[in-house]
Amino acid sequence: GVAKARPSSAISAASVMASQGTPLEAIWGKATCISHDGKPIFSIDVHPTSGCFATAGSDGLVKMWALERVLADEPEAACLLALLEAHTGPVNCVRFSPTEDPLLASGSDDHSVVLWRRARNGVQSAPSFGSAPRPADREPWRVVAILRGHTGDVADLAWAPSSSLFASEGRGGTPPAHVSFTLATASLDGTVRVWDLDRLGGSSGNLGGGGAGAAPGAPIAVLEPHKGWVKGVAWDPLGRFLASQGDDRSVVVHERDGWRECARVTDPFRGGTPRTFCRRLTFSPDGQFLACPHAYSKPNHIGAVLRRPQAAGDAWRVEYEFKGHRAPVSVMRFSPALYARPRGGGERRALCACAVGSHDSSFSIWLTSQPRPLLVGADVFEGVVNDAAWAADGLTCLFASLDGCVSHVRIVEASADFEVLRAEQCQALIRVMYGGEGDEEEGGAQNRSPFEGYAQLSSEEALRRVMQQPMPGTRADGTGGTRGGGGGARQAALTASELAVGSQVRAVAAVGGGATLQLQVEGRAPNGKRRITPQPIQTISQTLTNPGASQLPTAWTSAAGGGGSGAGGSGSGGGGGSGGGSGGRGGGGGGV
C-alpha cells in the first residue's frame, strides 16, 4: 500500500490534467518525522509567514515543526522546533492568527483555550508540573493568556480576518470595527464564544501583560446556535459572517453586526450520522463559498458548498456537492490563495482550491471549474482524516489523521496551467468584487453601493480589472513573478456556462505511456438537471505502487453544479473493507 511507498515520491496525478494535455504533477509524502508518541493527531495548522506549522494531539501537547525540513524528510530532531505544554487534556484544535506577529490558539478537552506567542527574548514558558526534563526549544513560544468560560471540550477555533480590506468609509464603506485579533471558539457545551483580544492588548503586543496564564476577561458574545454539541466554526474573509456547524445536523450563519442569526441550513445534513468528532467548515478566500463537511445525499457522503447571498433577501443555498468519499467528510479547508487560469483572448478565470478529509481514511483536493478532484489520496492513512492545512504558497497542503500520522502534498507549479495570484492581487480582487477602493472603471467605486457584504462584480470581472493594473514586481505579461507564479489550486465547482447542454463532453487525462482516459460524460437528466457520469481514473495509491498499470480502478464521483445535484459512482482502492463512518474521535476509518 501507500504506507510502504518511499516518502516524497513523485506522482503523476491522473485525476485532472492541464489543458495542454500534460499531467499535473505533485510530490506526496508521509511525514515520518512527526509523532505525538504514536497517539492520535487531532489538528494541524501552518504559520502564515514563518514556514513552520503546529500539530495537536491526544497527548495534551502542541508541537511546532519546520515545514521545509519535514518536506525534506529530515529526522525528528531536526524538524521539531518547540514543544508547548499548558493543557491538562487532549488538544483538539490549533489555529494561527492571520497577523504579522501571529498568536497561536489551542483548544482542549480541559475546556480552555490557550494563547501562545513566539518568545521575543528567547525565554520559553515553564514546563508543566511533574513533566520530565527536556532540551530547550529551538524556537521558544510562551503562554500569553488563557481563555476560560466553556464548560465542555473545545472542538474548533477560528480567527477573524486580521484587518479591514476597505480603507475608508467613503470608498465602499467598512466592515464592523475590531475585526483583528477576534477569536471564535466552538465547544461541546453547545456554545460559540467570541473573544475580542484587541480590547485586551492583542494588537499592541501587550496581551498577557499580567503574566503567563493571565485571564483576559469575558467574551463579547456567547451564541447558542445549535441544539447540542458545536463541532465547527468559521469566519468569512470580510469579517461579516460567522458560521458554525453542530451535532443537530445544521449549519448556522450569524451576522457580526448584532450577532443576528441570518441563515440556518439543514437539508444537506439530515442524513448525516452524529458519530463524528469534528465538522470543520471553511470559507473560500473570496468569500463566495462556505464549504461544509458531513453532508449526505443518498446514497453518498458529500461535502456541501453553500453560496453566499448575492443580494439582500437571497438565501444561503447549496451550490455544489463534492462526492466520492465513502464515509462522512470530517474537514474541508480552502487554500488561502487565489489562482488564475488563462481563458483565451488575454482573459483569466479566478480559481480556488479546497482540501477534503474523510472518515474513509482518504483525502482529496478540488479545483474550481473542474467537476472532479484535482488529487486523490487513497489508502494513505489508517484512521480518520481529522484536519487539513495549506501553506501560504498555495501549493502545499498537509493532512493529519487519528492514526497519528501527517501526510503532505506539494503541487509542482511548473506542471500546472494556472498561476498563484500575489497577495496584493488577491486583496485588490476582493476590494473590487465587494465595492471597495481599487475600482476606477466606469465612474469608480464612488458610484457603487455601500459595502453590505454582497459581491457587486463576478470574480472574473474583478480579476480582469485587477490584472489591468500591474502590481509592483509584476512581469511584463501581467502574471506576477513571485514564488508560486506557475501553479496553484482552489475550490471545486462548475458554472453553468462551462457545462455542455444536451451533447456529450469529454475530458481526458494522460496516463501510462501517453494514453488518454475519458474522465466524464456530461449531459442533462430527464428532470432538466445537469448530470455528470464519471469514468475511472487513477488514485495516488495506484500511481505510486503500480505506475504502469493499464487497468484503472474507479476513484471519485463529482457533483453537478446548479442546484447541487450530481451523479455519483462508488470509490474503490487498494485497501480492504468498506469505508463506513466510524463513530467518535477514537474510531478508525475503513478502507477506500
C-alpha positions in Angstrom: 0.0 0.0 0.0 0.9 3.7 0.0 2.2 3.5 3.6 5.2 1.5 2.2 5.9 3.9 -0.6 9.0 6.0 -0.4 8.3 9.3 1.2 8.3 12.3 -1.1 7.7 10.0 -4.1 6.9 11.9 -7.3 3.5 11.2 -8.6 1.7 11.9 -11.9 -1.7 12.9 -10.7 -4.0 11.4 -13.4 -7.1 12.8 -11.7 -7.1 16.0 -13.7 -4.7 17.2 -16.3 -3.7 20.6 -17.6 -5.5 22.0 -20.6 -2.5 21.3 -22.8 -2.8 17.5 -22.1 0.3 17.3 -19.9 -0.1 15.7 -16.4 -0.4 17.8 -13.3 2.4 16.6 -11.0 2.6 16.6 -7.3 5.1 15.4 -4.6 3.5 13.2 -2.0 5.0 12.0 1.2 4.3 10.6 4.7 5.9 12.9 7.3 7.7 10.1 9.2 9.4 12.5 11.5 6.2 13.8 13.0 4.8 12.0 16.1 2.8 12.5 19.2 4.2 9.3 20.8 2.1 7.3 18.5 -1.2 8.9 19.7 -3.8 10.4 17.5 -3.2 13.8 16.0 -6.3 15.9 16.1 -5.3 19.2 14.4 -2.7 20.9 12.2 -2.2 24.5 11.0 0.5 26.3 9.1 2.0 29.6 10.3 1.1 32.3 7.8 4.6 33.8 7.3 7.4 31.9 9.0 7.4 28.5 7.4 6.5 26.5 10.5 3.4 24.6 11.4 1.8 23.2 14.6 0.2 19.9 15.4 -2.0 19.0 18.4 -2.6 15.5 19.8 -4.3 13.4 22.4 -1.0 13.5 24.4 -2.0 17.1 25.5 0.8 18.7 23.6 1.2 21.2 20.8 4.3 20.8 18.7 6.0 23.2 16.3 7.7 21.9 13.2 9.9 23.3 10.4 7.9 22.9 7.2 10.7 22.7 4.7 12.7 20.2 6.9 9.6 18.0 7.2 9.1 18.1 3.4 12.7 17.1 3.0 12.1 14.1 5.3 14.8 15.1 7.8 14.9 13.4 11.3 12.6 14.5 14.0 15.3 16.2 16.0 16.0 18.5 13.0 12.3 19.2 12.3 10.9 19.8 15.8 11.1 23.5 16.8 9.2 23.6 20.0 7.0 21.6 22.4 4.2 23.5 24.0 2.8 22.3 27.3 -0.1 24.0 29.1 -3.2 21.9 28.7 -4.3 19.1 31.1 -6.2 17.2 28.5 -6.0 16.3 24.8 -5.6 19.2 22.4 -8.3 19.2 19.8 -7.5 22.2 17.6 -4.7 24.7 16.8 -5.0 27.8 14.7 -2.6 30.7 13.9 -4.0 34.2 13.8 -3.7 35.9 10.3 -1.5 38.7 11.6 2.1 39.8 11.1 3.0 38.7 14.7 0.7 35.7 14.9 -0.8 34.3 18.1 -1.4 30.5 18.2 -4.7 29.4 19.8 -5.1 25.9 21.1 -8.4 24.4 22.4 -8.6 21.3 24.6 -10.7 18.8 26.5 -9.8 20.8 29.6 -12.4 23.4 28.5 -9.8 26.1 28.0 -8.2 27.9 25.1 -4.5 28.8 25.5 -3.0 31.7 23.5 0.7 31.4 22.6 3.2 33.9 21.1 6.7 33.4 20.0 9.0 34.4 22.9 10.8 37.6 21.9 13.5 37.3 24.5 14.1 33.6 23.8 12.6 32.5 27.2 10.0 29.8 26.9 7.2 29.0 29.3 8.0 26.8 32.2 7.1 23.1 31.7 4.0 21.7 33.4 4.4 20.5 37.0 5.7 16.9 37.1 6.7 16.8 33.4 10.1 15.1 32.5 13.1 17.4 31.8 13.7 18.1 28.1 16.1 20.1 25.9 15.4 23.8 25.3 13.2 24.6 22.4 14.9 25.9 19.2 12.1 28.4 18.7 10.5 29.1 22.1 6.8 30.0 22.5 5.2 31.3 25.7 1.7 31.4 27.1 0.3 34.9 27.0 -3.3 34.2 28.0 -5.8 31.5 28.8 -9.5 31.9 27.8 -11.9 30.2 30.2 -15.6 30.0 30.2 -16.5 26.9 28.2 -17.9 24.0 30.3 -17.2 21.4 27.6 -14.4 20.2 25.3 -13.3 23.0 22.9 -13.7 21.4 19.5 -12.8 24.1 17.0 -11.3 27.6 16.7 -11.5 30.4 14.1 -9.7 33.8 13.8 -11.5 36.7 12.2 -9.7 38.5 9.3 -6.7 40.5 10.7 -7.8 43.8 9.3 -10.4 45.6 7.1 -9.9 45.2 3.3 -11.6 48.6 2.8 -9.7 51.7 3.6 -12.3 54.4 4.2 -16.0 54.9 4.9 -16.4 56.9 1.7 -15.0 54.2 -0.6 -17.4 51.3 -0.3 -17.9 51.5 3.4 -16.2 49.5 6.1 -16.9 46.2 7.8 -17.5 46.3 11.5 -14.7 47.6 13.7 -12.4 45.4 15.9 -12.0 42.7 13.4 -8.3 42.0 14.1 -7.5 39.6 16.9 -11.0 38.4 17.3 -11.3 34.7 18.0 -14.4 32.4 17.9 -14.3 29.1 19.9 -16.8 26.2 19.5 -17.4 23.7 22.2 -19.3 20.6 23.1 -21.1 22.7 25.8 -23.3 23.9 22.9 -21.9 27.4 22.7 -19.8 29.6 20.3 -17.9 32.2 22.2 -16.4 35.3 20.6 -13.4 37.0 22.2 -12.2 40.4 21.2 -8.5 40.4 22.1 -7.9 43.9 20.7 -9.5 45.2 23.8 -7.1 43.2 25.8 -3.9 44.4 24.2 -3.7 41.8 21.5 -2.9 44.1 18.6 -0.4 46.2 20.7 1.5 43.1 21.7 0.6 43.6 25.4 -1.7 40.6 25.6 -0.7 38.6 28.6 0.9 41.6 30.3 -0.4 40.2 33.6 1.8 37.2 33.3 1.6 33.7 31.8 -1.9 32.4 32.1 -3.5 35.8 32.7 -7.3 35.7 32.3 -8.3 38.2 29.6 -11.9 38.6 30.7 -15.3 37.7 29.4 -16.2 37.1 25.7 -18.0 39.8 23.8 -20.6 37.3 22.6 -21.9 33.9 23.7 -24.0 32.2 21.0 -26.1 29.1 21.3 -26.9 28.3 17.6 -27.3 24.5 17.9 -29.4 22.1 20.0 -26.4 20.1 21.1 -22.6 20.0 20.6 -20.9 22.6 18.3 -18.2 20.9 16.3 -17.0 23.6 13.8 -16.7 27.3 13.4 -15.5 29.6 10.6 -15.3 33.4 9.7 -15.8 34.7 6.3 -12.8 36.7 4.9 -14.6 40.0 5.1 -15.3 39.6 8.9 -19.1 40.0 8.3 -20.4 36.4 8.9 -19.6 33.7 11.5 -20.7 30.2 10.6 -21.0 27.2 12.9 -21.8 23.5 12.4 -23.3 21.3 15.1 -24.5 17.8 16.1 -28.1 18.9 15.3 -27.3 18.4 11.6 -27.4 22.1 10.8 -25.1 25.0 9.7 -26.0 28.4 11.2 -24.6 31.7 9.9 -24.6 34.8 12.2 -24.0 38.4 11.2 -21.3 40.1 13.2 -23.3 43.2 13.5 -25.6 42.4 16.4 -24.9 38.7 16.2 -28.2 38.1 14.4 -28.9 34.7 13.0 -29.3 35.2 9.3 -29.3 31.7 8.0 -29.9 28.1 9.1 -29.3 25.4 6.6 -30.4 21.8 7.4 -31.4 19.9 4.2 -27.9 18.7 3.2 -27.2 17.4 6.6 -30.3 15.5 7.5 -28.9 12.1 6.6 -25.6 12.5 8.4 -24.6 10.5 11.4 -23.9 12.3 14.7 -21.0 10.0 15.4 -18.1 12.2 14.3 -15.9 14.3 16.5 -15.2 17.3 14.2 -17.1 19.1 11.5 -14.6 21.7 10.3 -16.1 24.0 7.8 -14.4 26.8 5.8 -15.0 29.9 3.7 -13.3 30.5 0.4 -10.8 33.4 0.3 -13.0 35.4 -2.0 -15.9 35.0 0.5 -18.3 33.5 -2.1 -18.5 29.9 -0.8 -18.9 28.1 2.5 -17.7 24.5 2.3 -19.5 22.3 4.9 -18.5 18.7 5.8 -20.7 15.9 7.0 -23.4 16.3 4.4 -25.3 13.4 2.9 -27.1 13.0 -0.4 -28.4 9.4 -0.6 -26.5 7.2 -1.1 -23.4 9.4 -0.9 -21.5 11.1 1.8 -20.6 14.5 0.4 -19.2 17.9 1.2 -21.8 20.6 0.6 -20.7 24.0 -0.8 -23.1 26.9 0.1 -23.1 30.1 -1.9 -23.1 33.5 -0.2 -26.2 35.5 -0.9 -25.8 37.8 -3.9 -28.3 40.4 -2.8 -30.4 41.4 0.1 -33.2 38.8 0.6 -31.2 35.9 -1.1 -30.7 32.7 0.9 -27.6 30.7 1.5 -28.1 27.7 -0.8 -26.2 24.6 -1.8 -24.4 25.4 -5.0 -22.2 22.3 -5.4 -21.5 18.9 -3.9 -18.2 17.1 -3.5 -19.0 13.4 -4.0 -16.8 10.4 -3.8 -15.8 9.7 -0.2 -17.3 6.5 1.2 -17.7 7.7 4.8 -18.6 11.1 6.3 -16.5 14.1 5.4 -14.9 15.4 8.5 -12.9 18.5 7.4 -12.9 20.9 4.4 -10.2 23.6 4.2 -9.9 26.2 1.4 -6.4 27.3 0.4 -5.8 30.9 1.5 -4.5 31.7 -2.0 -6.4 32.6 -5.2 -5.4 31.5 -8.6 -5.9 32.4 -12.2 -6.1 30.3 -15.4 -5.9 31.7 -18.9 -9.2 31.6 -20.8 -8.2 32.9 -24.2 -8.2 36.4 -25.5 -6.0 37.5 -22.7 -8.7 36.8 -20.1 -8.2 34.9 -16.9 -10.5 32.9 -14.7 -10.2 33.2 -10.9 -9.9 29.9 -9.2 -9.9 28.5 -5.6 -8.8 25.1 -4.1 -10.3 23.1 -1.3 -8.9 20.2 0.6 -11.3 17.5 1.9 -10.6 14.8 4.6 -12.9 11.9 5.4 -13.6 9.1 7.8 -12.7 6.7 4.9 -9.0 7.5 5.7 -8.5 9.4 2.5 -8.3 12.9 1.2 -9.0 14.8 -1.9 -8.2 18.3 -3.4 -10.7 20.1 -5.6 -10.2 22.9 -8.1 -12.7 25.5 -9.4 -14.1 24.8 -12.9 -13.4 21.1 -12.7 -16.1 18.6 -11.7 -13.6 16.0 -10.4 -10.9 16.2 -7.8 -7.5 17.6 -8.7 -5.8 15.0 -6.5 -6.9 11.9 -4.6 -5.1 10.3 -1.6 -6.4 6.8 -1.1 -5.0 4.3 1.4 -2.7 7.0 2.8 -3.9 6.7 6.4 -5.3 4.0 8.7 -7.6 6.4 10.6 -10.0 9.3 10.2 -8.5 12.4 8.5 -9.3 15.0 11.1 -7.7 18.2 9.8 -6.0 19.8 6.8 -3.9 22.9 6.4 -2.5 24.9 3.5 0.9 26.7 3.3 0.9 30.3 2.3 2.4 29.4 -1.1 -1.0 27.9 -2.1 0.8 24.8 -3.4 1.5 22.7 -0.3 -1.2 21.0 1.8 -0.9 18.9 5.0 -3.3 16.4 6.4 -3.5 15.0 9.9 -5.1 11.7 11.0 -6.2 9.8 14.1 -3.6 7.2 13.3 -1.0 9.6 14.5 0.4 10.4 11.1 0.7 13.5 8.8 0.9 13.5 5.0 1.8 16.3 2.7 1.2 17.1 -0.9 3.0 19.7 -2.9 1.8 20.7 -6.4 4.7 21.1 -8.9 3.9 24.6 -10.2 5.7 24.1 -13.5 3.2 21.4 -14.4 0.1 23.4 -13.8 -1.8 25.6 -16.2 -2.8 28.1 -13.6 -0.8 30.6 -11.6 -0.9 31.7 -7.9 -2.0 35.3 -7.5 0.1 37.6 -5.5 -1.2 38.6 -2.1 -1.7 42.2 -3.3 -3.7 41.0 -6.3 -5.9 38.8 -4.1 -6.7 41.8 -1.8 -7.3 44.1 -4.7 -9.6 41.5 -6.3 -11.8 41.3 -3.2 -11.9 45.1 -2.9 -13.2 45.3 -6.4 -15.7 42.5 -6.0 -17.3 43.9 -3.0 -17.2 47.6 -3.8 -14.1 48.7 -2.1 -11.4 51.0 -3.4 -9.2 50.0 -6.3 -12.0 50.1 -8.9 -11.7 53.1 -11.1 -13.6 52.0 -14.2 -17.0 53.4 -15.1 -17.0 56.1 -12.6 -15.1 54.3 -9.8 -16.2 53.0 -6.5 -18.0 56.2 -5.6 -20.8 55.1 -7.9 -21.1 51.7 -6.3 -23.4 50.9 -3.4 -22.0 50.9 0.1 -20.5 47.7 1.5 -23.2 45.3 2.6 -21.4 42.0 2.3 -22.6 41.3 -1.2 -20.4 40.9 -4.2 -21.1 43.6 -6.8 -18.9 42.0 -9.5 -18.1 38.5 -10.5 -14.7 37.2 -9.7 -13.8 37.0 -13.4 -14.7 40.7 -14.0 -12.9 41.7 -10.8 -9.8 39.7 -11.9 -9.9 41.4 -15.3 -9.8 44.8 -13.7 -7.1 43.9 -11.2 -4.9 42.4 -13.9 -5.1 45.7 -15.9 -3.4 47.4 -13.0 0.1 46.0 -12.8 1.4 45.4 -9.2 4.9 46.3 -8.1 7.3 43.5 -9.3 4.8 42.1 -11.8 6.2 40.8 -15.0 5.5 42.4 -18.3 2.9 39.8 -19.2 1.0 40.8 -16.0 1.3 37.4 -14.3 3.2 38.1 -11.0 6.8 37.0 -10.6 6.7 35.6 -7.1 7.2 32.1 -5.9 4.2 30.1 -6.9 3.7 32.1 -10.1 3.2 29.0 -12.2 0.8 26.8 -10.2 -1.9 26.6 -7.6 -5.3 25.3 -6.9 -8.6 26.1 -5.3 -12.3 25.1 -4.7 -14.2 22.7 -7.0 -17.3 23.8 -8.9 -18.7 24.1 -12.3 -20.5 27.2 -13.7 -23.5 26.9 -16.0 -21.5 28.3 -18.9 -18.9 25.6 -18.6 -21.3 22.6 -18.7 -22.4 21.2 -22.0 -26.1 21.1 -22.5 -27.6 18.2 -24.4 -24.4 16.9 -26.1 -21.7 14.8 -24.5 -18.4 16.4 -23.5 -15.1 14.5 -22.9 -12.3 15.4 -20.5 -9.1 13.4 -21.0 -6.1 12.7 -18.8 -2.7 11.5 -19.6 -1.8 8.1 -18.1 0.8 5.5 -18.5 2.8 5.9 -21.7 0.8 8.9 -23.1 -2.5 7.1 -23.4 -5.6 9.1 -22.7 -8.6 8.3 -20.5 -12.1 9.6 -20.6 -12.9 11.2 -17.3 -16.6 12.1 -17.6 -19.6 12.4 -19.8 -21.9 15.3 -19.2 -25.5 15.9 -20.2 -29.0 16.5 -18.9 -31.2 14.3 -16.7 -34.9 13.9 -17.6 -35.8 16.5 -15.0 -33.5 19.1 -16.6 -30.7 19.0 -14.0 -27.1 18.6 -15.2 -25.7 15.2 -14.8 -22.1 14.0 -14.9 -21.3 10.4 -15.4 -17.8 9.8 -14.0 -15.3 7.4 -15.7 -12.5 5.5 -14.0 -9.3 7.5 -13.0 -6.1 6.7 -11.1 -5.7 7.4 -7.5 -2.5 8.4 -5.8 -2.1 4.9 -4.3 -2.2 3.1 -7.6 0.0 5.6 -9.3 2.7 5.1 -6.6 2.5 1.4 -6.4 1.9 0.5 -10.0 2.7 3.5 -12.3 2.3 1.4 -15.5 -1.0 -0.2 -14.6 -3.4 -0.2 -17.5 -6.4 -1.3 -15.5 -7.6 1.8 -13.6 -9.9 1.5 -10.6 -12.9 3.8 -10.1 -11.9 6.6 -7.8 -14.1 9.6 -7.1 -17.5 10.9 -8.2 -18.2 14.5 -8.9 -21.0 16.9 -8.3 -23.0 18.6 -11.0 -23.4 22.3 -10.4 -26.5 24.4 -10.4 -29.0 23.1 -7.8 -26.4 20.9 -6.2 -27.5 17.7 -7.8 -25.0 15.3 -9.2 -24.4 11.8 -10.5 -22.2 9.8 -8.2 -20.4 6.5 -8.5 -18.6 4.5 -5.9 -15.0 4.5 -4.9 -12.5 1.7 -4.5 -8.9 1.4 -3.5 -6.1 -0.8 -2.6 -7.2 -1.2 1.0 -9.7 -3.7 2.1 -13.0 -3.2 3.7 -15.8 -0.7 3.0 -15.4 2.8 4.5 -18.2 3.0 6.9 -18.3 6.2 9.1 -16.8 5.3 12.4 -18.1 7.0 15.4 -16.3 9.3 17.8 -12.9 10.7 17.9 -11.1 7.5 18.5 -12.7 5.3 15.8 -10.7 4.4 12.8 -12.0 4.7 9.2 -12.5 1.9 6.9 -10.7 1.3 3.6 -11.4 3.2 0.5 
